[in-house]
């Protein structure tokens, strides 16, 4: 039996026999941050020290915190949004985008996404055009 035959034979086992894959909470948070940054009306606070001197920024990723409970992820984030927009439907779109991306890329279930909107920006200098 060659080494490749032996490896192939070991791959036929069930998941517990092959091992486990662990995804750290910080990795899940980064995936959620990227998903949120892909939504054109979502901004983040950038720069500053401990929030002092931070500026409103639509070109950087918002910060997401993640807690993992088994195969369940709970996400929390603080964002800014363009105004005027219907906040309820905009936040629903953001949640759906984050949930879909995190679940598809990690295999984890997203149980809850807490979003705090800490600022609104009435300017029109954002990614993409709002219609």
N, C-alpha and C positions, 0 to 999 in steps of 0.2 A: 504494500500500500504506500503510495507516495504522500508527501506532505499535503499537496492540494486535495487529494482524495480524503485525507483525514479531516482537513478543514471543512470540506463539503459535507462530510458525514456529520460533523459537529453542528453545522448550520441547520440540519434537519430537525433539531430538537425544538421543544416548545420554548416560549419566551423565558420562563423561569430558568430553564437550563442554559440559555444563551447569555443571560445577564440582564442588567437594567440600564436604562438611560435616565440620567438625572439632569434636569434643566433648572439652573439657579433662578431665584426670583428676580435678580438683577437683569438676567437675560430676557426674561418675560417682560420686564418693565421697558427695556430698550426696544423690543419689538412693538410694544404698545405706543411708545414715544414716536417711533417712526410712522406707525399707522396714523396717529393723531396729526402729525406734521403734514401728511398727505391731504388733509382736509383743508381747503383753501381759506376758510374763515376763522381758523384757530391760530392763536398766537401764544407766545410765552413771555415770561419776564426773563431778560437776558442781561448779563453783566452785573455789576454791583457786588457788594459783600454782604451776605446774610440779608438780601433784599433791599439794602440801602443803596441807592444809586442805580437800581435796575431800570431798564427801559423796556418799553413795549416792543415786541419783536415778532414779526410774522415770518421771518426767514430761519428761525431756529426751532428746534424740537421742544415741545413742552416737557416738563419733568413729570414722570409717572412713578408712583410707588406701588410695589406689588407684594402681597402676602400669598404664600402658597399653603393650601390645606389639602394634602394628598394630591389628587388630580384636579383640584379646584383653585383657580386664581381669582383674587380680589384685587381690583385696581383702584387707585386714587390719584386724581390729578387736579392741578390748579391751572386754569387757562385764562386767556383773554379772548374776546371775540369781536368781530366787526359788528358795528351797529349802524343802522337798524337792520336787523334780521329777525325772523321769528325764532326766538330762543329755543322754545320747546322742540320744534321739528329739527332745528339745527343740532341740538344736543343729541336727539335720537339718531340722527345721521352719523354723528361722531361715535356714539356708543356702538352702533351696528358695525361701522368700519373697524373699530378696535377689536370688538368681539370676534368678527370674522377672521381678521388677520392673525390674532393671537391663537385662536383655536386651530386654524389651518396650519400654521407654522410650528406649533408646539404639541398639538394633540391634547392639550389641557382644556378643561371646560372653564369658561369665564363666568363666575357666579354673580359678581356684582361689579359695577363700575361707578364709583363716586366721582362726580365732576363739580368742582367749585369754579364759578366764573368770577374772577376777582377784578376784572376791568373790561370795559367796552371801549372800542376805538371807532369814532365816527369818520375817520379819514378813509380815503379810497386807495391807499398805498399797500395793497396786499397781493399775495400770489394769486394770479388768475383774475378773471373778471367776474364780478357778481352780477347776476341778472335777475 
